[in-house]
């Protein structure tokens, strides 16, 4: 069936006549009439009957007009859905994030985003920074939110989100609690560390190499900074933790910070995307949302 001719038929029915349909479509009346005749010839049906100076639908015409209403209503719905997908209001968003943003920042950002865009399905996966970059490069994530200062892998670009620091922490009753220490003195303590591939662990190892000091003994390995802070709060060892995560535990007196002479460790949090590859619309919307709601809040 010639869909163009069927659309003309539908416009004639909806407009109430050939003249109004021609005006609505900005074409001539003879062109509309010719399309109607072609459609009747193609279908082998009479769709209109003469009625006074006008015309009315036959039974076949009535049936096809009802089908036309359904068809073109569906077309309009498809157009609306396509627009929602194009603008990022519908779709799926896959986020790879390291422990800190996944547990401290993204839940709130996602909640406020979902209030505005409830039809975007979001999958958040917590991984270390190395795997976050791999997922992004292999199209297993649409964007990554990663804490730490790393060498940028080829094919990725970064947009800063907010600033954080890494602090050395010990149990609240530790002799070094709240004091300043040398790096060698602090590293004599057993350490609670993250898994290999995590930024904090790699930074600690690099710090030891830089100062020519032996790496601390690893007394406990955890999969997240939160678990490491709890272990220290329970009275065991020292750890290197995000200021954003450790701040509340320090305020509650569960752990204490140890300042190390001449050492300041930045832990910037950034949004990573593929270079030269347009983000899927929901990812673009979420990136805009993060830029709006994120604030650089570092505990003093």
One Martini backbone bead per residue (centre of mass of N, CA, C, O) as a GRO file, in nm:
protein
  300
    1UNK     BB    1   0.097   0.036   0.021
    2UNK     BB    2   0.052   0.373  -0.016
    3UNK     BB    3   0.135   0.580   0.240
    4UNK     BB    4   0.099   0.859   0.117
    5UNK     BB    5  -0.196   0.818   0.027
    6UNK     BB    6  -0.302   0.744   0.310
    7UNK     BB    7  -0.236   1.016   0.438
    8UNK     BB    8  -0.426   1.179   0.261
    9UNK     BB    9  -0.682   1.038   0.352
   10UNK     BB   10  -0.655   1.113   0.651
   11UNK     BB   11  -0.653   1.423   0.611
   12UNK     BB   12  -0.934   1.441   0.489
   13UNK     BB   13  -1.086   1.327   0.729
   14UNK     BB   14  -0.974   1.528   0.951
   15UNK     BB   15  -1.052   1.800   0.785
   16UNK     BB   16  -1.332   1.753   0.599
   17UNK     BB   17  -1.163   1.770   0.321
   18UNK     BB   18  -0.988   1.853   0.042
   19UNK     BB   19  -0.940   2.154   0.080
   20UNK     BB   20  -0.827   2.149   0.374
   21UNK     BB   21  -0.604   1.945   0.318
   22UNK     BB   22  -0.451   2.113   0.108
   23UNK     BB   23  -0.390   2.348   0.302
   24UNK     BB   24  -0.242   2.179   0.521
   25UNK     BB   25  -0.028   2.055   0.291
   26UNK     BB   26   0.044   2.256   0.057
   27UNK     BB   27  -0.151   2.164  -0.184
   28UNK     BB   28  -0.333   2.061  -0.429
   29UNK     BB   29  -0.639   1.936  -0.495
   30UNK     BB   30  -0.571   1.747  -0.737
   31UNK     BB   31  -0.348   1.593  -0.583
   32UNK     BB   32  -0.532   1.471  -0.371
   33UNK     BB   33  -0.736   1.331  -0.559
   34UNK     BB   34  -0.527   1.148  -0.700
   35UNK     BB   35  -0.445   0.989  -0.445
   36UNK     BB   36  -0.724   0.871  -0.382
   37UNK     BB   37  -0.755   0.715  -0.649
   38UNK     BB   38  -0.500   0.543  -0.620
   39UNK     BB   39  -0.588   0.402  -0.360
   40UNK     BB   40  -0.851   0.272  -0.462
   41UNK     BB   41  -0.709   0.114  -0.687
   42UNK     BB   42  -0.512  -0.049  -0.511
   43UNK     BB   43  -0.750  -0.170  -0.313
   44UNK     BB   44  -1.041  -0.201  -0.445
   45UNK     BB   45  -1.192   0.066  -0.323
   46UNK     BB   46  -1.453   0.254  -0.183
   47UNK     BB   47  -1.422   0.549   0.027
   48UNK     BB   48  -1.625   0.742  -0.129
   49UNK     BB   49  -1.924   0.940  -0.127
   50UNK     BB   50  -2.165   1.116  -0.248
   51UNK     BB   51  -2.285   1.432  -0.069
   52UNK     BB   52  -2.401   1.640  -0.234
   53UNK     BB   53  -2.128   1.865  -0.232
   54UNK     BB   54  -1.997   1.624  -0.105
   55UNK     BB   55  -1.853   1.373   0.117
   56UNK     BB   56  -1.844   1.030   0.224
   57UNK     BB   57  -1.799   0.752   0.394
   58UNK     BB   58  -1.758   0.444   0.371
   59UNK     BB   59  -1.726   0.155   0.525
   60UNK     BB   60  -1.433   0.122   0.433
   61UNK     BB   61  -1.345   0.409   0.510
   62UNK     BB   62  -1.404   0.388   0.813
   63UNK     BB   63  -1.206   0.159   0.870
   64UNK     BB   64  -0.946   0.304   0.762
   65UNK     BB   65  -0.965   0.555   0.943
   66UNK     BB   66  -0.919   0.403   1.209
   67UNK     BB   67  -0.643   0.289   1.131
   68UNK     BB   68  -0.513   0.567   1.085
   69UNK     BB   69  -0.531   0.669   1.374
   70UNK     BB   70  -0.346   0.449   1.487
   71UNK     BB   71  -0.099   0.484   1.307
   72UNK     BB   72  -0.046   0.803   1.360
   73UNK     BB   73  -0.029   0.779   1.664
   74UNK     BB   74   0.218   0.596   1.661
   75UNK     BB   75   0.402   0.789   1.514
   76UNK     BB   76   0.397   1.011   1.731
   77UNK     BB   77   0.511   0.830   1.956
   78UNK     BB   78   0.778   0.768   1.819
   79UNK     BB   79   0.873   1.061   1.803
   80UNK     BB   80   0.870   1.110   2.109
   81UNK     BB   81   1.066   0.884   2.185
   82UNK     BB   82   1.303   0.977   2.010
   83UNK     BB   83   1.335   1.248   2.159
   84UNK     BB   84   1.393   1.129   2.440
   85UNK     BB   85   1.645   0.976   2.352
   86UNK     BB   86   1.805   1.212   2.225
   87UNK     BB   87   1.788   1.387   2.512
   88UNK     BB   88   1.809   1.161   2.762
   89UNK     BB   89   1.523   1.065   2.900
   90UNK     BB   90   1.599   0.792   2.772
   91UNK     BB   91   1.750   0.486   2.884
   92UNK     BB   92   2.097   0.391   2.932
   93UNK     BB   93   2.333   0.383   3.219
   94UNK     BB   94   2.690   0.327   3.248
   95UNK     BB   95   2.881   0.305   3.553
   96UNK     BB   96   3.217   0.356   3.642
   97UNK     BB   97   3.354   0.322   3.981
   98UNK     BB   98   3.507   0.410   4.244
   99UNK     BB   99   3.466   0.384   4.573
  100UNK     BB  100   3.419   0.674   4.658
  101UNK     BB  101   3.204   0.773   4.448
  102UNK     BB  102   3.014   0.520   4.481
  103UNK     BB  103   2.960   0.584   4.809
  104UNK     BB  104   2.961   0.921   4.842
  105UNK     BB  105   2.829   1.050   4.557
  106UNK     BB  106   2.645   0.895   4.346
  107UNK     BB  107   2.382   0.837   4.499
  108UNK     BB  108   2.290   1.136   4.508
  109UNK     BB  109   2.313   1.202   4.206
  110UNK     BB  110   2.120   0.981   4.108
  111UNK     BB  111   1.867   1.059   4.264
  112UNK     BB  112   1.835   1.346   4.137
  113UNK     BB  113   1.828   1.245   3.842
  114UNK     BB  114   1.576   1.050   3.865
  115UNK     BB  115   1.371   1.276   3.922
  116UNK     BB  116   1.407   1.394   3.624
  117UNK     BB  117   1.489   1.080   3.495
  118UNK     BB  118   1.304   0.798   3.532
  119UNK     BB  119   1.373   0.653   3.228
  120UNK     BB  120   1.661   0.602   3.338
  121UNK     BB  121   1.877   0.341   3.335
  122UNK     BB  122   2.100   0.242   3.606
  123UNK     BB  123   2.447   0.127   3.613
  124UNK     BB  124   2.652   0.051   3.896
  125UNK     BB  125   3.012   0.003   3.909
  126UNK     BB  126   3.253  -0.125   4.132
  127UNK     BB  127   3.596  -0.026   4.087
  128UNK     BB  128   3.890   0.012   3.988
  129UNK     BB  129   4.060   0.224   3.790
  130UNK     BB  130   4.161   0.023   3.581
  131UNK     BB  131   3.879  -0.104   3.519
  132UNK     BB  132   3.730   0.151   3.445
  133UNK     BB  133   3.895   0.207   3.189
  134UNK     BB  134   3.844  -0.061   3.048
  135UNK     BB  135   3.537  -0.036   3.027
  136UNK     BB  136   3.539   0.220   2.858
  137UNK     BB  137   3.720   0.117   2.616
  138UNK     BB  138   3.507  -0.151   2.587
  139UNK     BB  139   3.202  -0.055   2.614
  140UNK     BB  140   3.101  -0.116   2.936
  141UNK     BB  141   3.092   0.201   2.951
  142UNK     BB  142   2.994   0.548   2.937
  143UNK     BB  143   3.129   0.618   3.218
  144UNK     BB  144   3.372   0.761   3.455
  145UNK     BB  145   3.437   0.764   3.817
  146UNK     BB  146   3.753   0.889   3.945
  147UNK     BB  147   3.995   0.844   4.184
  148UNK     BB  148   4.279   1.010   4.119
  149UNK     BB  149   4.619   1.034   3.993
  150UNK     BB  150   4.651   0.952   3.656
  151UNK     BB  151   4.742   0.818   3.379
  152UNK     BB  152   4.620   0.877   3.075
  153UNK     BB  153   4.468   0.694   2.868
  154UNK     BB  154   4.439   0.610   2.565
  155UNK     BB  155   4.118   0.746   2.462
  156UNK     BB  156   4.103   0.947   2.706
  157UNK     BB  157   3.912   1.184   2.904
  158UNK     BB  158   3.911   1.464   3.143
  159UNK     BB  159   3.690   1.589   3.409
  160UNK     BB  160   3.675   1.778   3.662
  161UNK     BB  161   3.500   1.778   3.979
  162UNK     BB  162   3.687   1.729   4.247
  163UNK     BB  163   3.839   1.763   4.568
  164UNK     BB  164   4.095   1.567   4.732
  165UNK     BB  165   4.240   1.371   4.999
  166UNK     BB  166   4.505   1.196   5.155
  167UNK     BB  167   4.506   1.028   5.472
  168UNK     BB  168   4.648   0.958   5.763
  169UNK     BB  169   4.551   0.686   5.984
  170UNK     BB  170   4.453   0.615   6.325
  171UNK     BB  171   4.387   0.535   6.614
  172UNK     BB  172   4.269   0.736   6.865
  173UNK     BB  173   4.494   0.593   7.083
  174UNK     BB  174   4.734   0.667   6.935
  175UNK     BB  175   5.043   0.822   6.970
  176UNK     BB  176   4.993   0.979   6.671
  177UNK     BB  177   4.740   1.115   6.734
  178UNK     BB  178   4.724   1.438   6.606
  179UNK     BB  179   5.006   1.431   6.478
  180UNK     BB  180   5.337   1.467   6.381
  181UNK     BB  181   5.530   1.286   6.130
  182UNK     BB  182   5.726   1.071   6.001
  183UNK     BB  183   5.734   0.849   5.756
  184UNK     BB  184   5.901   0.625   5.890
  185UNK     BB  185   5.736   0.606   6.154
  186UNK     BB  186   5.460   0.533   6.023
  187UNK     BB  187   5.568   0.281   5.841
  188UNK     BB  188   5.608   0.090   6.095
  189UNK     BB  189   5.330   0.031   6.065
  190UNK     BB  190   5.069  -0.143   6.012
  191UNK     BB  191   4.871  -0.195   5.715
  192UNK     BB  192   4.575  -0.082   5.563
  193UNK     BB  193   4.466  -0.198   5.242
  194UNK     BB  194   4.414  -0.211   4.926
  195UNK     BB  195   4.400  -0.331   4.635
  196UNK     BB  196   4.536  -0.398   4.360
  197UNK     BB  197   4.500  -0.093   4.157
  198UNK     BB  198   4.479   0.111   4.360
  199UNK     BB  199   4.558   0.431   4.423
  200UNK     BB  200   4.649   0.431   4.722
  201UNK     BB  201   4.853   0.199   4.699
  202UNK     BB  202   5.031   0.315   4.472
  203UNK     BB  203   5.103   0.577   4.624
  204UNK     BB  204   5.243   0.450   4.865
  205UNK     BB  205   5.464   0.307   4.701
  206UNK     BB  206   5.576   0.566   4.565
  207UNK     BB  207   5.653   0.711   4.828
  208UNK     BB  208   5.866   0.508   4.916
  209UNK     BB  209   6.051   0.532   4.669
  210UNK     BB  210   6.105   0.840   4.687
  211UNK     BB  211   6.223   0.804   5.005
  212UNK     BB  212   6.366   0.526   5.055
  213UNK     BB  213   6.134   0.337   5.179
  214UNK     BB  214   5.998   0.087   5.315
  215UNK     BB  215   5.740  -0.087   5.293
  216UNK     BB  216   5.481  -0.164   5.456
  217UNK     BB  217   5.316  -0.371   5.641
  218UNK     BB  218   5.063  -0.602   5.560
  219UNK     BB  219   4.782  -0.674   5.765
  220UNK     BB  220   4.545  -0.564   5.560
  221UNK     BB  221   4.298  -0.640   5.307
  222UNK     BB  222   4.073  -0.434   5.120
  223UNK     BB  223   3.792  -0.341   4.904
  224UNK     BB  224   3.761  -0.080   5.097
  225UNK     BB  225   3.779   0.213   5.270
  226UNK     BB  226   3.562   0.164   5.484
  227UNK     BB  227   3.691  -0.096   5.598
  228UNK     BB  228   3.962   0.032   5.676
  229UNK     BB  229   3.850   0.237   5.881
  230UNK     BB  230   3.720   0.026   6.070
  231UNK     BB  231   3.979  -0.120   6.144
  232UNK     BB  232   4.116   0.123   6.275
  233UNK     BB  233   3.886   0.186   6.479
  234UNK     BB  234   3.935  -0.104   6.620
  235UNK     BB  235   4.281  -0.083   6.652
  236UNK     BB  236   4.425  -0.123   6.359
  237UNK     BB  237   4.668   0.039   6.251
  238UNK     BB  238   4.712   0.188   5.932
  239UNK     BB  239   4.607   0.445   5.685
  240UNK     BB  240   4.495   0.541   5.354
  241UNK     BB  241   4.257   0.808   5.324
  242UNK     BB  242   3.990   0.970   5.249
  243UNK     BB  243   3.873   1.269   5.354
  244UNK     BB  244   3.572   1.223   5.288
  245UNK     BB  245   3.558   0.948   5.453
  246UNK     BB  246   3.723   1.019   5.730
  247UNK     BB  247   3.597   1.277   5.857
  248UNK     BB  248   3.365   1.158   6.038
  249UNK     BB  249   3.546   0.970   6.211
  250UNK     BB  250   3.713   1.199   6.327
  251UNK     BB  251   3.478   1.363   6.456
  252UNK     BB  252   3.395   1.100   6.640
  253UNK     BB  253   3.674   0.963   6.744
  254UNK     BB  254   3.769   0.687   6.590
  255UNK     BB  255   3.987   0.851   6.443
  256UNK     BB  256   4.316   0.973   6.333
  257UNK     BB  257   4.527   1.209   6.226
  258UNK     BB  258   4.841   1.210   6.036
  259UNK     BB  259   5.096   1.421   5.992
  260UNK     BB  260   5.333   1.460   5.729
  261UNK     BB  261   5.629   1.560   5.653
  262UNK     BB  262   5.607   1.692   5.331
  263UNK     BB  263   5.304   1.564   5.291
  264UNK     BB  264   5.082   1.576   4.997
  265UNK     BB  265   4.773   1.411   4.894
  266UNK     BB  266   4.614   1.390   4.612
  267UNK     BB  267   4.240   1.327   4.518
  268UNK     BB  268   4.109   1.349   4.244
  269UNK     BB  269   3.788   1.391   4.080
  270UNK     BB  270   3.675   1.228   3.778
  271UNK     BB  271   3.559   1.248   3.445
  272UNK     BB  272   3.530   0.981   3.204
  273UNK     BB  273   3.596   0.963   2.849
  274UNK     BB  274   3.583   0.924   2.518
  275UNK     BB  275   3.766   1.020   2.261
  276UNK     BB  276   3.563   1.139   2.005
  277UNK     BB  277   3.303   1.011   2.161
  278UNK     BB  278   2.994   1.034   2.181
  279UNK     BB  279   2.774   1.045   2.412
  280UNK     BB  280   2.522   0.922   2.533
  281UNK     BB  281   2.258   1.100   2.621
  282UNK     BB  282   2.242   1.013   2.925
  283UNK     BB  283   2.542   1.078   2.981
  284UNK     BB  284   2.528   1.378   2.914
  285UNK     BB  285   2.319   1.450   3.129
  286UNK     BB  286   2.485   1.350   3.373
  287UNK     BB  287   2.729   1.533   3.337
  288UNK     BB  288   2.567   1.794   3.376
  289UNK     BB  289   2.466   1.724   3.659
  290UNK     BB  290   2.737   1.706   3.803
  291UNK     BB  291   2.828   1.998   3.744
  292UNK     BB  292   2.592   2.116   3.923
  293UNK     BB  293   2.615   1.937   4.214
  294UNK     BB  294   2.903   1.962   4.255
  295UNK     BB  295   3.141   1.985   4.538
  296UNK     BB  296   3.422   2.114   4.705
  297UNK     BB  297   3.444   1.902   4.993
  298UNK     BB  298   3.678   1.950   5.252
  299UNK     BB  299   3.804   1.856   5.523
  300UNK     BB  300   3.981   2.026   5.799
   0.00000   0.00000   0.00000
